[in-house]
Amino acid sequence: MIATARKVIWITGASSGLGRSLALQLAASGNQVIASARNQAELNKLAELDANITPLVCDITDDKAMDVVRDQMAQISPQLDQVILNAGNCEYLDFPEPDWAAVRRVMEVNFFGTVNCVKIALPLLRKSSSDRAHVVAVASQVTAAPFPRAEAYGASKAAMRYFFDSLRMDLAAEDIDVTVVNPGFVDTPLTRKNDFPMPFLMQVDEAATRIIKNIAARPRTYSFPLRLSALLLLSKLMPGLWQKMVAPKTDVPAKQSEESAGK
Ligand SMILES: NC(=O)c1ccc[n+]([C@@H]2O[C@H](COP(=O)([O-])OP(=O)(O)OC[C@H]3O[C@@H](n4cnc5c(N)ncnc54)[C@H](OP(=O)(O)O)[C@@H]3O)[C@@H](O)[C@H]2O)c1
């Protein structure tokens, strides 16, 4: 367990995976945690595990419902010291006939949903009783390199990264810090669907512990594990080699296979 000063922390995406583990660890060290997600049953179970956890059900993509969440949040606590914007979704595009609507679905949760949360959190962070409030956004190491099938997920996380890097500039004068966390592969329901090798896969509790420990110093960015960051550097240094390593090799392009079928 990590010793931190007692804070009021809103964690989104707390019904499973990283968010759940972050909520439990931060509550265990005495913080008051407001835990959000859509799955009420899972949030209730979480709250039963620690009296420092208060569930707040919300779909972050539902703009109208988020207005109600704003009022509910203010009733739970008049102020926030930290928000961990962790709720996220991953869908891959399968070529040659991708489900293009997946791009919008992923952007709705990871980008626009997260922006909805910033809108709600900011007035409460401004009332923080600590010296400096803290916005933490969970993006991904996917933004360090192009991966096949990751058009939607990678673009949503790159959009998040720019948004929060820019927000850091605007909030600096208000003494509100912004940290972008870029995890590598972590064993959660999100990655259990993956059918490809995941180098340096980490256990969820270890990943959450690392996040808590490293965001305490409020870095601009925290990427982990370092071994993965080093590997992904290859995509910048030798982009051709990177493409050869990760691009699919077996699929025949659709146009070519149609032409062969016609012959
Ligand atoms: N696992 C990894 O390897 C990895 C790597 C890099 C980055 N990340 C990022 O880490 C974050 C957590 O992911 P995870 O791996 O812990 O996945 P996870 O176990 O699937 O958790 C995702 C969380 O987001 C919530 N969520 C999804 N859509 C939502 C919506 N519309 N409104 C509110 N909450 C919503 C889910 O809860 P409900 O379904 O109950 O709403 C769940 O609590 C994500 O942002 C992910 O992109 C994960």
The ligand as an SDF file (V2000), in Angstrom:
LIG
                    3D

 48 52  0  0  0  0  0  0  0  0999 V2000
   -5.2810   -2.8900  -20.4190 N   0  0  0  0  0  0  0  0  0  0  0  0
   -4.3150   -2.3420  -21.1370 C   0  0  0  0  0  0  0  0  0  0  0  0
   -3.3850   -3.0210  -21.6060 O   0  0  0  0  0  0  0  0  0  0  0  0
   -4.3180   -0.8710  -21.3960 C   0  0  0  0  0  0  0  0  0  0  0  0
   -3.2090   -0.3190  -22.0240 C   0  0  0  0  0  0  0  0  0  0  0  0
   -3.1730    1.0370  -22.2780 C   0  0  0  0  0  0  0  0  0  0  0  0
   -4.2220    1.8340  -21.8920 C   0  0  0  0  0  0  0  0  0  0  0  0
   -5.3000    1.2880  -21.2830 N   0  0  0  0  0  0  0  0  0  0  0  0
   -6.3950    2.1750  -20.9120 C   0  0  0  0  0  0  0  0  0  0  0  0
   -6.6860    1.9980  -19.5420 O   0  0  0  0  0  0  0  0  0  0  0  0
   -8.0510    2.3350  -19.3080 C   0  0  0  0  0  0  0  0  0  0  0  0
   -8.6970    1.2310  -18.5040 C   0  0  0  0  0  0  0  0  0  0  0  0
   -8.7540    0.0770  -19.3110 O   0  0  0  0  0  0  0  0  0  0  0  0
   -8.7620   -1.4120  -18.7500 P   0  0  0  0  0  0  0  0  0  0  0  0
   -7.7120   -2.1290  -19.4570 O   0  0  0  0  0  0  0  0  0  0  0  0
   -8.7960   -1.4010  -17.2790 O   0  0  0  0  0  0  0  0  0  0  0  0
  -10.1340   -1.9180  -19.3810 O   0  0  0  0  0  0  0  0  0  0  0  0
  -11.5030   -2.4310  -18.7730 P   0  0  0  0  0  0  0  0  0  0  0  0
  -11.2720   -3.4030  -17.6810 O   0  0  0  0  0  0  0  0  0  0  0  0
  -12.3200   -2.8270  -19.9450 O   0  0  0  0  0  0  0  0  0  0  0  0
  -12.1140   -1.1130  -18.1090 O   0  0  0  0  0  0  0  0  0  0  0  0
  -12.7160   -0.1150  -18.8650 C   0  0  0  0  0  0  0  0  0  0  0  0
  -13.5840    0.7020  -17.9240 C   0  0  0  0  0  0  0  0  0  0  0  0
  -14.1810    1.7820  -18.6660 O   0  0  0  0  0  0  0  0  0  0  0  0
  -15.5680    1.8240  -18.3570 C   0  0  0  0  0  0  0  0  0  0  0  0
  -16.3240    2.3770  -19.4650 N   0  0  0  0  0  0  0  0  0  0  0  0
  -16.3240    1.9610  -20.7620 C   0  0  0  0  0  0  0  0  0  0  0  0
  -17.2020    2.6760  -21.4820 N   0  0  0  0  0  0  0  0  0  0  0  0
  -17.7810    3.5720  -20.6160 C   0  0  0  0  0  0  0  0  0  0  0  0
  -18.7840    4.5710  -20.7460 C   0  0  0  0  0  0  0  0  0  0  0  0
  -19.4010    4.8190  -21.9210 N   0  0  0  0  0  0  0  0  0  0  0  0
  -19.1270    5.2860  -19.6580 N   0  0  0  0  0  0  0  0  0  0  0  0
  -18.5280    5.0460  -18.4710 C   0  0  0  0  0  0  0  0  0  0  0  0
  -17.5790    4.1130  -18.2760 N   0  0  0  0  0  0  0  0  0  0  0  0
  -17.2290    3.3800  -19.3410 C   0  0  0  0  0  0  0  0  0  0  0  0
  -15.9340    0.3510  -18.0830 C   0  0  0  0  0  0  0  0  0  0  0  0
  -17.0520    0.2430  -17.2350 O   0  0  0  0  0  0  0  0  0  0  0  0
  -18.5720   -0.0800  -17.6750 P   0  0  0  0  0  0  0  0  0  0  0  0
  -18.5150   -1.0570  -18.7970 O   0  0  0  0  0  0  0  0  0  0  0  0
  -19.1720   -0.5870  -16.4140 O   0  0  0  0  0  0  0  0  0  0  0  0
  -19.1320    1.2540  -18.0730 O   0  0  0  0  0  0  0  0  0  0  0  0
  -14.7130   -0.1220  -17.3140 C   0  0  0  0  0  0  0  0  0  0  0  0
  -14.8340    0.2160  -15.9640 O   0  0  0  0  0  0  0  0  0  0  0  0
   -8.6820    2.5430  -20.6920 C   0  0  0  0  0  0  0  0  0  0  0  0
   -8.7450    3.9190  -20.9730 O   0  0  0  0  0  0  0  0  0  0  0  0
   -7.6970    1.8620  -21.6310 C   0  0  0  0  0  0  0  0  0  0  0  0
   -7.7340    2.4020  -22.9130 O   0  0  0  0  0  0  0  0  0  0  0  0
   -5.3750   -0.0400  -21.0290 C   0  0  0  0  0  0  0  0  0  0  0  0
  1  2  1  0
  2  3  2  0
  2  4  1  0
  4  5  1  0
  4 48  2  0
  5  6  2  0
  6  7  1  0
  7  8  2  0
  8  9  1  0
  8 48  1  0
  9 10  1  0
  9 46  1  0
 10 11  1  0
 11 12  1  0
 11 44  1  0
 12 13  1  0
 13 14  1  0
 14 15  2  0
 14 16  1  0
 14 17  1  0
 17 18  1  0
 18 19  2  0
 18 20  1  0
 18 21  1  0
 21 22  1  0
 22 23  1  0
 23 24  1  0
 23 42  1  0
 24 25  1  0
 25 26  1  0
 25 36  1  0
 26 27  1  0
 26 35  1  0
 27 28  2  0
 28 29  1  0
 29 30  1  0
 29 35  2  0
 30 31  1  0
 30 32  2  0
 32 33  1  0
 33 34  2  0
 34 35  1  0
 36 37  1  0
 36 42  1  0
 37 38  1  0
 38 39  2  0
 38 40  1  0
 38 41  1  0
 42 43  1  0
 44 45  1  0
 44 46  1  0
 46 47  1  0
M  CHG  2   8   1  16  -1
M  END
$$$$
